[in-house]
Amino acid sequence: LPIIHGQFSIISSIFAPERINLMSGQLKEVRLRIKSVQTTQQITKAMKMVSAAKLRRAQDAITQMRPYAEKLQDMLSSIVSDGAAGGVLSQEREVKNVLFILVTSDRGLCGAFNTNLYKTAIARIEEKYQAQKASGNVQILSIGKKGAEAFERVGYSVNKDHMGIFSNLTFDNVKKAAEYARQQFVEGNYDAVEVVYSRFKNAATQEMVSEPHLPIPKAEKADDGHASDFIFEPSKEVLIEELMPKILNTQVYKAVLDSNASEHGARMTAMDKATENAQELLKDLRISYNRARQAAITTELTEI
């Protein structure tokens, strides 16, 4: 018996350390992965809370702005519905050059938010402006870095002069981008201007839209052949001169506020899902760690 025990000890001393070290290495690797996932989970949870706080402010801003902007748009469409009243801003002409005002985010980690905006713009170009695209006459005015990066990768001409608006989101900064688009349209450098943005509905739902901005879309006429019933005082001409530029600026500002709220809602939802996924991954890793630990203990007991 002592001889057999001695032979077993020699065999154990030769082979057992490799097994134990291998098991120890596996346990260490799983422990490191658990720690890494826990750190990532803390980050995603914090980002979710930050986005939730920003979403409340952004949602209040667009909720208060939207009825005012929509009523102004109705009034503007009614003014230009008779054709000549809108002047050059409502004049339809042959479309040779197109400008897309694309409102995306500056940062990622917001799910498919930016990707969906990019796809919406591409779909609109393919649907309505294929000839202009083929001749290189489609330009992107990017409000947000992600849209500029995406369209540059596929060879579009991108204007980055107004890309940093979200770092200081004010009406005056948005107005500069709107005035640039309007001035370029008046000078004939562009024959159509469209705005691509995300219309905010709630934290989990955003609607990607592409709306015509210039020429100003006309109001749909009622069954009696008349547009919306507005009484203008002073005259339409005075209103056009004074209010039309302000109304157009307001429409772009509304689109930016919509996209801003949508971005925070999409990021909050994405970070919430990431936190849940991290919890599921931690559960699987802890099970794997316990199994490996039990296997290591069983191996040691067996060898003893």
C-alpha positions in Angstrom: 0.0 0.0 0.0 2.8 2.5 0.8 4.4 1.7 -2.5 1.2 2.2 -4.4 0.6 5.5 -2.5 4.1 6.6 -3.3 3.6 5.9 -7.1 0.3 7.8 -7.0 2.0 10.8 -5.4 4.7 10.8 -8.1 2.1 10.6 -10.9 0.0 13.4 -9.2 3.0 15.6 -8.8 3.8 15.3 -12.6 0.3 15.8 -14.1 -1.9 17.5 -11.5 -0.3 20.9 -11.5 -1.0 21.4 -15.2 -4.6 20.6 -14.7 -4.9 22.9 -11.7 -3.1 25.7 -13.4 -5.3 25.3 -16.5 -8.4 25.4 -14.4 -7.1 28.4 -12.4 -6.4 30.2 -15.7 -10.0 29.5 -16.9 -11.3 30.8 -13.6 -9.2 34.0 -13.8 -10.4 34.6 -17.3 -14.0 34.3 -16.3 -13.5 36.6 -13.3 -12.0 39.2 -15.6 -14.9 39.0 -18.0 -17.4 39.3 -15.1 -15.5 42.4 -13.8 -15.5 43.9 -17.3 -19.2 43.3 -17.9 -20.0 44.8 -14.5 -18.0 48.0 -15.4 -19.8 48.2 -18.7 -23.1 47.8 -17.0 -22.4 50.6 -14.7 -21.5 52.9 -17.6 -24.7 52.0 -19.6 -26.8 52.5 -16.5 -25.3 55.9 -15.9 -25.8 56.9 -19.6 -29.4 55.8 -19.4 -30.0 58.1 -16.4 -28.3 61.0 -18.1 -30.3 60.5 -21.3 -33.5 60.3 -19.2 -32.7 63.7 -17.6 -31.9 65.3 -20.9 -35.0 63.7 -22.5 -37.3 65.4 -20.1 -36.0 68.9 -21.0 -35.9 68.1 -24.7 -39.4 66.7 -24.6 -40.8 69.7 -22.9 -39.1 72.0 -25.5 -40.6 70.2 -28.5 -44.0 69.7 -26.9 -44.3 73.4 -26.3 -42.9 74.3 -29.7 -44.8 71.9 -32.0 -48.3 73.4 -31.9 -47.0 76.9 -32.5 -44.7 75.7 -35.4 -47.5 73.6 -37.0 -50.0 76.5 -36.9 -47.4 78.8 -38.5 -46.8 76.3 -41.2 -50.5 76.1 -41.9 -50.6 79.9 -42.2 -47.6 80.0 -44.4 -49.0 77.3 -46.8 -52.2 79.3 -46.9 -50.4 82.5 -47.9 -48.6 80.9 -50.8 -51.6 78.8 -51.9 -52.7 81.3 -54.6 -49.3 81.0 -56.4 -48.0 84.6 -56.7 -48.3 85.6 -53.1 -45.3 83.6 -51.9 -42.8 85.2 -54.3 -39.6 83.3 -55.2 -39.7 81.2 -52.0 -42.9 79.4 -53.3 -41.9 79.4 -56.9 -41.5 75.9 -58.3 -38.9 75.4 -61.0 -37.0 72.6 -62.7 -35.0 70.8 -60.1 -31.4 70.6 -61.1 -29.7 71.0 -57.7 -31.0 69.7 -54.4 -30.0 70.5 -50.8 -30.9 68.1 -47.9 -30.8 69.5 -44.4 -30.0 66.3 -42.4 -30.4 66.4 -38.7 -28.6 63.6 -36.9 -26.7 63.4 -33.6 -23.1 64.2 -32.8 -22.6 61.0 -30.8 -23.4 57.3 -31.2 -24.6 54.7 -28.7 -28.3 55.6 -29.6 -29.2 52.4 -31.3 -30.3 52.6 -35.0 -31.2 56.3 -34.7 -28.6 57.7 -37.0 -28.7 54.7 -39.4 -32.4 55.1 -39.8 -32.0 58.8 -40.7 -29.3 58.0 -43.2 -31.6 55.3 -44.8 -34.5 57.8 -44.9 -32.4 60.4 -46.8 -31.0 57.8 -49.2 -34.5 56.4 -49.9 -35.8 59.9 -50.6 -32.9 60.6 -53.0 -33.4 57.3 -54.8 -37.1 57.9 -55.0 -37.2 61.5 -56.2 -33.7 62.8 -57.1 -31.9 60.0 -59.0 -31.0 62.2 -61.9 -29.6 64.9 -59.7 -27.6 62.2 -57.7 -26.2 60.8 -60.9 -24.9 64.2 -62.0 -23.5 65.0 -58.5 -26.0 67.8 -57.8 -27.2 66.6 -54.4 -25.6 68.3 -51.4 -26.0 67.5 -47.7 -26.2 70.3 -45.1 -25.3 68.3 -42.0 -26.6 69.3 -38.6 -24.8 66.6 -36.5 -21.5 64.8 -37.0 -22.9 61.3 -37.7 -24.8 62.3 -40.8 -21.7 64.1 -42.2 -19.5 61.1 -41.6 -22.0 58.7 -43.2 -22.6 60.7 -46.4 -18.9 61.5 -46.8 -18.1 57.7 -46.8 -20.4 57.2 -49.8 -19.1 60.2 -51.8 -21.7 62.9 -51.3 -20.8 66.6 -51.1 -21.3 67.6 -47.4 -21.5 71.1 -46.0 -20.1 71.1 -42.4 -20.4 74.8 -41.6 -23.4 74.2 -39.3 -22.5 70.8 -37.9 -21.8 71.8 -34.3 -25.3 73.1 -33.5 -26.0 70.5 -30.8 -23.0 71.7 -28.7 -24.9 75.0 -28.2 -28.5 74.4 -29.3 -30.2 77.8 -29.6 -32.6 79.4 -32.0 -29.9 81.8 -33.3 -27.5 79.0 -34.2 -30.2 77.0 -36.0 -31.4 80.2 -37.7 -28.0 80.6 -39.4 -28.4 77.2 -41.1 -32.0 78.0 -42.2 -30.9 81.4 -43.6 -28.1 79.8 -45.5 -30.5 77.3 -47.2 -33.0 80.1 -47.9 -30.4 82.4 -49.4 -29.0 79.6 -51.6 -32.5 78.9 -52.9 -33.2 82.5 -53.6 -30.0 82.9 -55.5 -30.8 79.8 -57.6 -28.0 77.6 -56.4 -30.6 75.1 -55.3 -34.0 74.4 -56.8 -35.3 72.3 -53.9 -34.5 72.0 -50.2 -35.7 69.1 -48.0 -35.3 68.5 -44.2 -34.7 65.0 -43.0 -35.2 64.5 -39.2 -36.7 62.3 -36.6 -40.2 63.3 -35.4 -40.4 62.6 -31.6 -43.4 60.6 -30.4 -42.2 59.0 -27.2 -39.0 57.7 -25.7 -39.4 54.4 -27.5 -40.8 55.6 -30.8 -39.4 58.0 -33.4 -40.7 58.6 -36.9 -38.1 59.3 -39.6 -39.4 61.9 -42.1 -38.3 63.8 -45.1 -40.2 67.0 -45.6 -40.1 69.6 -48.4 -38.8 72.9 -47.1 -38.4 75.0 -50.2 -40.2 75.9 -52.4 -42.8 76.3 -49.7 -45.5 73.6 -50.0 -48.9 74.9 -50.7 -51.9 74.2 -48.5 -54.4 71.5 -49.6 -57.6 73.0 -50.8 -60.9 72.1 -49.2 -63.9 70.6 -51.1 -65.1 74.1 -52.0 -61.8 74.9 -53.7 -60.4 77.2 -51.1 -57.4 76.8 -48.8 -57.5 77.2 -45.1 -59.7 80.0 -43.9 -57.5 82.8 -42.6 -58.1 86.5 -42.4 -54.9 88.5 -42.9 -54.3 91.9 -41.3 -52.2 93.6 -42.6 -52.1 92.4 -46.2 -50.5 89.2 -47.4 -47.6 91.1 -49.0 -46.6 92.7 -45.6 -46.9 89.3 -43.9 -44.7 87.7 -46.6 -42.0 90.3 -46.2 -42.0 90.2 -42.4 -43.0 86.8 -41.3 -42.0 84.3 -44.0 -38.3 84.2 -43.2 -39.1 83.8 -39.5 -41.6 81.1 -40.1 -39.1 79.1 -42.2 -36.4 79.5 -39.5 -39.0 78.2 -37.0 -39.7 75.1 -39.1 -36.0 74.2 -39.1 -35.7 74.9 -35.4 -38.7 72.6 -34.8 -37.0 69.8 -36.8 -33.8 70.2 -34.8 -35.8 70.1 -31.5 -37.7 67.0 -32.7 -34.4 65.2 -33.5 -32.8 66.3 -30.3 -35.6 64.7 -28.2 -35.6 61.6 -30.4 -31.9 61.2 -30.0 -32.1 61.2 -26.2 -35.1 58.9 -26.3 -33.3 56.4 -28.6 -30.2 56.6 -26.4 -32.1 56.0 -23.2 -33.8 53.0 -24.8 -30.6 51.6 -26.2 -28.7 52.0 -22.9 -31.7 50.3 -21.0 -31.5 47.3 -23.4 -27.7 47.2 -23.0 -28.0 47.2 -19.2 -30.5 44.3 -19.4 -28.2 42.4 -21.8 -25.3 42.9 -19.4 -27.3 41.5 -16.6 -28.1 38.4 -18.6 -24.5 38.0 -19.6 -23.4 38.3 -16.0 -25.8 35.6 -15.1 -24.4 33.2 -17.7 -20.8 34.1 -16.7 -21.5 33.4 -13.0 -22.9 30.0 -13.9 -19.8 29.3 -16.0 -17.6 30.4 -13.2 -19.3 28.3 -10.6 -19.2 25.2 -12.9 -15.5 25.7 -13.5 -14.8 26.2 -9.8 -16.8 23.1 -8.9 -14.9 21.1 -11.6 -11.6 22.3 -10.2 -12.6 21.2 -6.7 -13.9 17.9 -7.9 -10.6 17.3 -9.8 -8.5 18.0 -6.8 -10.6 15.8 -4.6 -10.5 13.0 -7.2 -6.7 13.2 -7.3 -6.4 13.2 -3.5 
